[in-house]
Amino acid sequence: MSASPSSASSGKTGEQTGRLDLTLTRDLAVPPALVWKVWTTPEHLMPWFCPRPWMVTQCEIELRPGGKFFTVMRGPEGQEFPNLGIFLELVENRRLVFTDTLHPGWRPATNPFFTAIVTMEEIAGGTRYTATALHKDDADRRKHEEMGFHDGWATAATQMEDYAKSLL
């Protein structure tokens, strides 16, 4: 039941929900509880979180508001990009909100980039998955879009769905 980025049934995929937001919506053929599991468990997040050939080499998750969300992404030439942030809101099997604008201990980040809102809505046969990236200004939104937000997050969503199906 996976929809391509341009054909999600909700019609929201790829549209900007606000001037500073980028959104991806997909219908996934796995239940919300499984989407939650692969988003909130390091060993289950690492296999799908970034588009291949990129990979996640480290992941730490403290699943509570203010808890650490840390990943290191490694590119195909070996370059590494650490990403540190915190969770702001957690509603099991329904909603995750995290940001890199704050670090553990509620410390402001030096170079904040975005806040993510991930929702999981139960639908017949699976989950309506929506990921929205909120940016502080037009420059950051444009930078994220030019970095490949739509293709990258769509590819990761497909990888997530395939990985989650392997756990059924």
N, C-alpha and C positions, 0 to 999 in steps of 0.2 A: 504494500500500500504506500510505499515511498513515493512522494511527489517530487518532480524535478523543481529546481528553484523557480522556474517561470510558470509552473502550473499548480502550485499549491491551491487547494480548494478554497482557502480563506481569502485569496486574492491579496494578501498582505506581503507576500514574499518580495523582498527587495525594495519595497516602498519605504520612504522615510515617514515615520509616524509623527515626527516633529522635525523642525529644521535642523536640529543637532543630533538626531537619532538615526541609526541604521538598524533595520529589522529583517530577520529571516523567520519565516513560518513554514513548517513542514508537518505533514501527517505521517507518523511512524507506525509501523505494524508491530509495536511492542507496548506493553502496558506502562502507565506512568511510574509504577513502583520500580520497574526495571530501568527506566530512563533515570530516575532518581539514583538508583544504585550505581550506575555507571558514571554519573556526575559526581558522586560524593564519596567514592572509595578509590584511593590512589591507584591500587593495582588494576582497577577497572577503568579508570580515566586515562591512564597512560597509553594504552594501545590505540586510541582513536582521536585524542584531543586536538591534534594538529594534522593538516593534510600531509600525506606521505609524498615525498621521501623524508619530510621533517619528522621528528620524533620527540617525545617527552622522555627525558632521561632522569628527572627527579620530580617528585610530587609530594607535597605535604598538605594535608587537609585537617583542620581543626573545626569540626562541624558545629559551630555555635556563632551567634552574633559577636563580632569582634575577633573571631577565630581566624587563624592564618589560612590563606589559600596561596600556595607557592608552587610554581612549576618552572622547570628549565626546559626550553625547547632547543633542540639541536638541528641545525640546517644540514643540507647534503654535503657542504664543504667543511663541516665540523664546527662552524661558528655556533656559540651558545648564547641564548637570550633568557636570563632569569626574569621571572615575573612574580612580584610579591604584592599581595593585597590581603584584604580581609573580607569575610562574609558580613553582610549587613542584615539580611533577613533570610530565614529558612522556614519554609512551610512544607513539611515532608510530603513527597510525591506530587507537589503542586508548584512550588516557587523557590527559586534561589536568586539572591541578589548579592553580588560581590563587586568590589571596586579595587582599583590600584591607587585611588586617591588618598587612601589611608593605609597605614601599615599596622602590624600588631601593636597593641598598646594604645590604639587610636592616634598614633603619630602621623602627622601629615606627610605625604610623599613629596619628594623633591620634584619629580617629573610625572605628575598624574596624567593619565591618558583617557580612561573611560570607566564607566560603571556599567555592569551587565545585569540585565534582568532576564532570567530564564524561567519560562512557565511551561507546565505540563498539564494539559487539559484532557481528561478522559473522553474519548470518542469511540464510536463503534469500531471494533477491530484494533484499537491502539490508543495513540496519544497525539494530540495536536501540540506540537513543540514550537515554541516561539522564543527566539533569542533577540534581545534588543540591546544595542550598545548606545549609551548616552554619553555625549561628549560636551566638554566645557565651552567649545567655540567652533566656528565654521572650519578653521584651519585643522583642528584635530579630527573633526568628522571627515573632512575631505582627505586627510592623510590616511585615515583608517580605510576609507573607501578605495583609495588608490593602492593601498597595500593589498587589496583583494578581499575585503570583508565578505562580499556576497559569495564569491567563488570559494573562498577559504572556509567560511562557516558552513556553507552548503556541503562541501566535501567532507568536513568533519562530522556533520549531521548524518551523512550517508555512512561514514565509517562507524559512527556511534550506533546507528541502527543495525548494521551488519554485525558488529561486535555483540550488541545486546541480544540479537537473535541467537548467537552462538551459545548464550548462557541459558536459553530456554530448555 
